[in-house]
Amino acid sequence: MSKAIITCALTGVLTDPRQHPVPVTPSELAASAREAWDAGAVCMHVHFRQQGEGRGHLPSWDPALAVEVGEAIRSACPGVILNFTTGVVGRDQSGAIACLRAGRPEIAACNAGSLNYLKTRAGGQWAWPPMLFDNPVEKVAEIVAVMGETGTKPEFECFDTGIVRSVGMFAEVGMVSAPQVNFVMGVASGMPADPDLLPLLLKYRPEGCPWQTTVIGRAEVWALHRRAVELGGHLRTGLEDTFYLPDGARASGNGALVEALAAVAREAGREIASAAEARGIWGLD
């Protein structure tokens, strides 16, 4: 079984830095990436936030900022693998495309299908207005073509089993070769964070396809991380996905989460891949 690659999702989409310890500025992102790097993460999944007082909870698609953030993280973590977000609601993904072309990351997330993005609160209320995270095939094909231009490997984000199967069809029609999938588990209206579901998902991924899990939630995430380790998958954690350590305590930052995940992997008999080893496993050389 290969060594486990750890990705750290540094900050997320809309998490408010006034409430949670998420990095926003290039220097904050670089410092947080260094903590994660020292703990064993070799790939950094990056979202860009608007800069300026009171705007750090809002996304940014400024390509100059993408370059600045990428350079800061690479300087702090020599040899790191960068993974840019590309997810937008709606058909216009020109901002994400501009960031890809400017920053040229080794990997970028590619949301491989649509999802009704829902969550409820106690008392029978929506946590936010119901929304459609729309990713039709032509949108996927457009961003994958740009990744081909920039030498960026798409990591297909799969929120349900139908999306997993769709990735295989993307390969069949020539949209992508040697796909890589990320099982996103724990979104309330998507696949649950259920360790028993993971072996079934592996059955439906493209044959030989590298895979990892993104697990969203609290205490329940850690059992699924362990199952992913046992089944040979690669791993992701970070303040985008959870704020909680295995003992239920709030994490002080990304370094603490990666340290805990690396311990889970080693306890299950997997060593942690270096950046050079990860490049070989993922075909990035």
C-alpha positions as CSV (number, residue, x, y, z in Angstrom):
1,M,0.0,0.0,0.0
2,S,1.4,3.4,-1.0
3,K,2.2,6.1,1.5
4,A,-0.6,8.5,2.4
5,I,-0.7,11.9,0.9
6,I,-2.1,14.6,3.2
7,T,-3.7,17.7,1.7
8,C,-4.6,20.7,4.0
9,A,-7.6,22.9,3.1
10,L,-6.4,26.1,4.6
11,T,-9.4,28.4,4.8
12,G,-12.5,27.5,2.9
13,V,-15.2,29.4,1.1
14,L,-17.1,31.8,3.4
15,T,-15.9,31.0,7.0
16,D,-15.8,34.3,8.8
17,P,-12.3,35.0,10.2
18,R,-13.9,37.1,13.0
19,Q,-15.4,33.9,14.3
20,H,-12.9,31.2,13.3
21,P,-9.1,31.1,13.2
22,V,-8.9,31.0,9.4
23,P,-6.0,32.6,7.4
24,V,-7.0,35.3,4.9
25,T,-4.0,37.4,3.8
26,P,-1.1,36.0,1.8
27,S,1.2,36.1,4.8
28,E,-1.4,34.4,7.0
29,L,-2.0,31.7,4.4
30,A,1.7,31.1,4.1
31,A,2.3,30.9,7.8
32,S,-0.7,28.5,8.2
33,A,0.6,26.4,5.3
34,R,4.0,26.1,6.9
35,E,2.4,24.8,10.1
36,A,0.5,22.2,8.1
37,W,3.7,21.4,6.1
38,D,5.7,20.8,9.2
39,A,2.9,18.5,10.5
40,G,3.0,16.4,7.3
41,A,0.7,18.0,4.7
42,V,2.4,18.3,1.3
43,C,-0.5,19.7,-0.7
44,M,-2.3,22.9,0.1
45,H,-5.9,23.5,-1.1
46,V,-6.3,27.3,-1.4
47,H,-9.3,29.6,-1.5
48,F,-8.8,33.3,-2.1
49,R,-10.5,35.9,0.1
50,Q,-11.1,39.6,-0.4
51,Q,-8.4,41.6,1.4
52,G,-9.2,44.6,3.7
53,E,-10.9,45.2,7.0
54,G,-14.2,43.3,7.4
55,R,-14.0,41.6,3.9
56,G,-12.1,38.4,4.8
57,H,-15.2,36.2,4.7
58,L,-15.9,37.0,1.0
59,P,-14.3,35.1,-1.9
60,S,-12.0,36.8,-4.4
61,W,-11.1,35.8,-7.9
62,D,-8.3,38.4,-8.3
63,P,-5.6,36.7,-10.4
64,A,-2.9,39.0,-8.9
65,L,-3.9,37.8,-5.4
66,A,-3.8,34.2,-6.6
67,V,-0.2,34.7,-7.7
68,E,0.7,36.5,-4.5
69,V,-0.8,33.7,-2.4
70,G,0.8,31.0,-4.4
71,E,4.2,32.6,-4.3
72,A,4.0,33.1,-0.5
73,I,3.0,29.5,0.1
74,R,5.7,28.1,-2.2
75,S,8.3,30.3,-0.5
76,A,7.2,29.1,3.0
77,C,7.0,25.4,1.9
78,P,9.6,24.7,-0.8
79,G,8.4,21.8,-3.0
80,V,4.8,22.1,-1.9
81,I,2.0,21.1,-4.3
82,L,-0.7,23.8,-4.8
83,N,-4.3,22.9,-5.3
84,F,-6.6,25.9,-6.2
85,T,-10.3,26.0,-5.8
86,T,-12.4,26.7,-8.9
87,G,-15.9,26.3,-7.5
88,V,-18.5,29.0,-8.4
89,V,-22.3,29.0,-8.3
90,G,-23.6,29.8,-11.8
91,R,-22.2,29.4,-15.3
92,D,-19.6,32.2,-15.3
93,Q,-16.3,30.8,-14.1
94,S,-14.1,33.4,-15.7
95,G,-12.7,34.4,-12.3
96,A,-11.6,30.9,-11.5
97,I,-10.1,30.5,-15.0
98,A,-8.1,33.7,-14.6
99,C,-6.7,32.5,-11.3
100,L,-5.7,29.2,-12.9
101,R,-3.9,30.9,-15.8
102,A,-2.1,33.3,-13.5
103,G,-1.2,31.0,-10.7
104,R,-0.7,27.7,-12.6
105,P,-1.2,25.3,-9.7
106,E,-0.2,21.6,-10.0
107,I,-3.7,20.5,-9.1
108,A,-7.1,22.2,-9.0
109,A,-10.5,21.1,-7.6
110,C,-13.0,20.4,-10.3
111,N,-16.6,20.0,-9.1
112,A,-17.8,17.1,-11.2
113,G,-21.6,17.5,-10.9
114,S,-24.5,19.5,-9.5
115,L,-25.9,19.3,-6.0
116,N,-28.8,20.9,-4.2
117,Y,-26.7,22.4,-1.4
118,L,-28.9,22.2,1.7
119,K,-28.7,22.3,5.5
120,T,-31.3,22.6,8.2
121,R,-31.3,23.9,11.7
122,A,-33.1,22.7,14.8
123,G,-36.7,23.9,14.7
124,G,-37.3,23.0,11.1
125,Q,-35.6,26.0,9.5
126,W,-33.1,26.2,6.6
127,A,-29.6,27.0,7.7
128,W,-29.4,29.1,4.5
129,P,-31.7,29.6,1.5
130,P,-31.7,26.4,-0.6
131,M,-29.3,26.7,-3.4
132,L,-28.2,24.8,-6.4
133,F,-24.4,24.2,-6.8
134,D,-24.7,23.9,-10.6
135,N,-21.9,22.1,-12.5
136,P,-23.3,21.0,-15.9
137,V,-21.0,19.1,-18.3
138,E,-20.2,22.1,-20.5
139,K,-19.0,24.0,-17.4
140,V,-16.8,21.0,-16.3
141,A,-15.4,20.6,-19.8
142,E,-14.5,24.3,-20.0
143,I,-12.5,24.3,-16.8
144,V,-10.8,21.0,-17.6
145,A,-9.7,22.4,-20.9
146,V,-8.1,25.4,-19.2
147,M,-6.3,23.0,-16.8
148,G,-4.9,21.3,-19.8
149,E,-3.5,24.6,-20.9
150,T,-1.9,25.4,-17.5
151,G,-0.5,21.9,-16.8
152,T,-2.9,21.5,-13.9
153,K,-4.3,18.1,-12.9
154,P,-8.0,18.1,-12.2
155,E,-9.1,16.7,-8.9
156,F,-12.8,15.7,-9.4
157,E,-14.9,16.6,-6.4
158,C,-17.7,14.1,-6.0
159,F,-20.6,14.8,-3.7
160,D,-22.7,11.7,-4.5
161,T,-22.4,8.3,-6.2
162,G,-23.8,9.6,-9.5
163,I,-21.1,12.2,-9.7
164,V,-18.4,9.5,-9.0
165,R,-19.8,7.5,-12.0
166,S,-19.9,10.6,-14.1
167,V,-16.1,11.0,-13.8
168,G,-15.8,7.6,-15.5
169,M,-17.9,8.8,-18.3
170,F,-15.8,12.0,-18.6
171,A,-12.8,9.7,-19.2
172,E,-14.8,7.5,-21.7
173,V,-15.6,10.5,-23.9
174,G,-12.0,11.9,-23.8
175,M,-12.6,14.9,-21.5
176,V,-9.9,13.7,-19.2
177,S,-7.3,10.9,-19.0
178,A,-6.1,9.2,-15.7
179,P,-8.7,11.0,-13.5
180,Q,-8.3,11.6,-9.8
181,V,-11.3,11.7,-7.5
182,N,-12.1,13.3,-4.2
183,F,-15.0,11.8,-2.2
184,V,-16.6,14.8,-0.5
185,M,-18.5,13.3,2.4
186,G,-20.5,15.0,5.2
187,V,-22.4,17.7,3.3
188,A,-25.9,17.4,4.6
189,S,-27.5,17.0,1.2
190,G,-24.7,14.9,-0.2
191,M,-22.9,11.7,0.8
192,P,-22.9,11.2,4.6
193,A,-19.6,10.8,6.5
194,D,-20.2,7.1,6.9
195,P,-17.3,4.7,6.9
196,D,-19.5,1.9,5.6
197,L,-20.2,3.8,2.4
198,L,-16.6,4.2,1.4
199,P,-15.9,0.7,0.1
200,L,-19.0,1.0,-2.2
201,L,-17.7,4.3,-3.6
202,L,-14.4,2.6,-4.5
203,K,-16.3,0.1,-6.5
204,Y,-17.7,2.8,-8.8
205,R,-14.7,5.0,-9.3
206,P,-12.8,4.7,-12.6
207,E,-10.5,1.7,-12.4
208,G,-7.1,2.4,-10.9
209,C,-8.1,6.0,-10.1
210,P,-6.2,7.7,-7.3
211,W,-8.6,8.9,-4.6
212,Q,-8.9,10.8,-1.4
213,T,-11.6,11.8,1.0
214,T,-12.7,15.3,2.1
215,V,-14.7,14.8,5.3
216,I,-16.8,17.6,6.7
217,G,-18.2,17.7,10.2
218,R,-17.1,17.2,13.8
219,A,-16.4,14.0,15.8
220,E,-17.7,11.8,13.0
221,V,-15.0,12.8,10.6
222,W,-12.2,10.9,12.3
223,A,-13.6,7.4,12.0
224,L,-14.0,8.0,8.2
225,H,-10.5,9.3,7.9
226,R,-9.2,6.1,9.6
227,R,-11.3,3.9,7.1
228,A,-9.9,5.8,4.2
229,V,-6.4,5.1,5.5
230,E,-7.2,1.4,5.8
231,L,-8.5,1.2,2.3
232,G,-5.5,2.9,0.7
233,G,-6.8,6.4,0.2
234,H,-5.2,9.7,0.5
235,L,-6.3,12.2,3.1
236,R,-7.4,15.8,3.6
237,T,-8.2,18.0,6.6
238,G,-8.0,21.7,7.4
239,L,-10.1,24.5,8.7
240,E,-12.3,24.4,5.6
241,D,-13.5,20.9,6.6
242,T,-13.6,20.9,10.4
243,F,-12.6,22.9,13.5
244,Y,-12.5,19.8,15.8
245,L,-9.8,17.4,16.9
246,P,-10.4,13.7,17.6
247,D,-10.9,14.4,21.3
248,G,-13.6,17.1,20.5
249,A,-11.4,20.0,21.4
250,R,-11.3,23.0,18.9
251,A,-8.2,23.0,16.8
252,S,-5.9,26.0,17.2
253,G,-5.2,25.9,13.5
254,N,-4.3,23.8,10.5
255,G,-1.1,22.4,11.9
256,A,-3.0,20.7,14.8
257,L,-5.5,19.1,12.4
258,V,-2.8,17.8,10.1
259,E,-0.8,16.5,13.1
260,A,-3.9,14.6,14.3
261,L,-4.6,13.2,10.8
262,A,-1.0,12.0,10.4
263,A,-1.2,10.2,13.7
264,V,-4.4,8.4,12.5
265,A,-2.6,7.3,9.4
266,R,0.5,6.0,11.2
267,E,-1.6,4.2,13.8
268,A,-3.3,2.4,10.9
269,G,0.1,1.4,9.4
270,R,0.5,4.0,6.7
271,E,3.5,6.3,6.5
272,I,3.1,9.9,5.3
273,A,4.3,10.8,1.7
274,S,6.8,13.5,1.1
275,A,6.1,16.1,-1.5
276,A,8.4,14.4,-4.0
277,E,6.7,11.0,-3.3
278,A,3.3,12.6,-3.7
279,R,4.2,14.0,-7.1
280,G,5.2,10.5,-8.2
281,I,2.0,8.9,-6.8
282,W,-0.2,11.5,-8.5
283,G,1.7,11.6,-11.7
284,L,2.8,15.2,-11.4
285,D,6.5,14.8,-12.3
